[in-house]
Amino acid sequence: EKHPTKMACIHMHMHACMRDWLAEFTDLREELNKVPRRAKNDMSVACSLYREVAEKVEQRILHVKRTENRTVAIRAPSFREIERAAAREAAIAQQREEETALRDLENLSEKTKDKHAT
């Protein structure tokens, strides 16, 4: 309130500071997103509403700390992380198949050596 700032800058900063928690507390994210419409370009009203949301987020975090003993938000994985994990699992599965095939070949090779030796 002391320095003239665009409401959009404040809004983006609020999202940046509370990103992970807002992903978990979607109701508060929705409330935060309604601030610009509710404030109708009145910076004093906007600051008051932003403070309310920030205080609610803080209270919710304290509740989570007390009840679940954690201080970090549960973050949903991004699409890229999901793809990366799936690719990793597929690579591991393929490696296991190749190891099994190699063992089978080695066993077959040993059996044919045993047949020829006798």
FENPE-V991378 format. One record per helix or strand. SS is the DSSP state (@ for helix, = for strand). FROM is the first residue (numbers start at 1). LEN is the number of residues. If there is no record, write none. Layout:
SS/FROM/LEN
SS/FROM/LEN
This chain:
@/7/18
@/26/14
@/43/26
@/79/39
